[in-house]
Amino acid sequence: MAGQSRKWMILVATIWIQAFTGTNFDFSAYSSDLKSVLEISQVQLNYLAVASDLGKVFGWSSGLALMYFPLWTVLFAAASMGFVGYGVQWLVITNFISLPYMMVFLCCLLAGLSICWFNTVCFVLCISNFPANRALALSLTVSFNGVSAALYTLAYNAINPTSPELYLLLNALIPLVVSFTAIIPILRQPPFEPLPPDGVRRDSLMFLLLNILAALNGVYLLLFESNSSDITSARLLFGGAIILLFLPLCIPGLVIARNWYDRTIHTSFRLEGSGFILVDPDELELHKGMLAHEANRESYQLLNDDVVQNLVIKTTPPEEGDTDESCCKKLITRGQLEILGTEHSLSQLLRRADFWFYYIAYFCGGTIGLVYSNNLGQIAQSLGQSSKTTTLVTLYSSFSFFGRLLSATPDYIRAKVYFARTGWLAIALLPTPIALFLLASSGTASALQAGTALIGLSSGFIFAAAVSITSELFGPNSVGVNHNILITNIPIGSLIYGFLAALVYDSHGLTGIRSMKDSVVCMGRGCYYLTFVWWGCLSVLGLASSLVLYIRTRRAYQRFEQARISSSIDS
């Protein structure tokens, strides 16, 4: 029973890690000072921003490291990379040292890589400690990564709001301190304990409570961040944010209190000389849960004899008359995934069509939303909304945060409405093309706000749900490597989509309103009109790819759900 409280402590530690390691979101806060010190152009500054995303290209190395080193060493390797990457940049921006541009580029790359390693550690902790509720654990912890910028802004305002280079120092130190704090529960990680069906339901209620606390945390940061105008109020608000981050500790406290009650109070209510005794219903369920444990573990893999027999029958070679299948049918059935949770090596992953449909859906969906947020300042400026840039960034962040929280909804309503997670991915991609075509058709402030909110909601859901989908489709034990292979689309998309937007922007800026120094400034709807149209068409491609992925994987999800229901009834 002690292991049950320790696993919740690990979840709280994972929340802290995620909340303070989204350090790439505050780049714009100190980029102007970095540009001035390095004496570089705007194009070169953009390359430094892309360098952080390029770190994801090597994110697979974290999964490889976990194969040979314990988890805590990978955690501190990530903290060390961030400390060096951001620390050296702080020394450069404060003129302690002078480095060539290429060395600063490599520091940005190292800092971006550290974020991937932190994420992998968190993914592995959630999957290994909450196998029955892994999707709930992943969506909850990943959502906190979306409020990192707000937390760092409060910390910055509370210490010295006139020194932008302070962001780099905080980026270097805070993740290292949080890693030292999180190491204790990680080292005391409990062994796997099978949960009875009632225990799984009780954990789901705990996650619901944690999601409510997360929503309160997000609302607090988004509503009160703009009120931190002076140091005193900023310190009070930052203290309140830290208290909210400590509130999840009440969950392991509740578990400990319940276990103490069961051991000391509940068991003392015996009627001596009587045949009656108060029996804990959970203990009755425990016996059934232990008997059903093997079936529960196999239900995730769907490796029972009936399924294997069906697969053998269904994978027999087609007869002569079936060779004239339509192209659409071949697209759906060829190499179709039959079993959820099957482990995929790198070579198997790259040969599977489902992975590439998934890759295209992410590349043409969530990645477009991320690039849109990077260009939000210039988009607002071109539409004459420069004064509302901060409001738009806050709007995007808030809807991204709540999109991440909403990614847990399918797990809460599965008893009444079950839908394959790949189907939810397709639904989550739908707002992106709607928003982009809305932005292309109208340049009003209300259209800009509505489009920004829709894109933030869509991309946030995709970012949080992607880890669970990768785990289900290609195996939970390989998620450290496989998910980092998937997100290589982010730096690729950042380069391609950013280059596309820059070409359109510069082509209109050269014949447009005005220019300032060496930087072209474009004004008017034409600056991003073609970009929105192209992005919208690409997002439709991503939506179509996600629909194909859903159709190809729907049968595997249905089998998994039927096996889960059968095992719960039998137990």
Buried (B, 14 or more C-beta within 10 A) or exposed (E): EEEBBBBBBBBBBBBBBBBBBBBBBBBBBBBEBBBEBBEBEBEBBBBBBBBBBBBBBBBBBBBBBBEEEEBBEBBBBBBBBBBBBBBBBBBBBBEEEEBEEEEBBBBBBBBBBBBBBBBBBBBBBBBBBBBBBBBBBBBBBBBBBBBBBBBBBBBBBBBEBEEBBBBBBBBBBBBBEBBEEBBEBBEEBBEEEBBBBBBBBBBBEBBBBBBEBBBEBBBBBBEBBEEBEEEEBBBBBBEBBEEBBEBBEBBBEBBBEBBEEBEEEBEEEEEEEEEEEEEEEBEEBBEBBEEBBEBBBBBBBBBBEEBEEEBEEEEEEEEEEEEEEEEEEEBBEEEBBBBBBBBBEBEBBEEBBBBBBBBBBBBBBBBBBBBBBBBBBBBBBBBEBEEBBEBBBBBBBBBBBBBBBBBBBBBBEBEEEBBBBBBBBBBBBBBBBBBBBBBBBBBEBEBBBBBBBBBBBBBBBBBBBBBBBBBBBBBBBBBBBBBBBBBBBBBBBBBBBBEBBBEBBEBBBEEBEEEEEEEBBBBBBBBBBBBBBBBBEBBBBBBBBBBBBBBBBBBBBEBBBBBBEEBBEEB
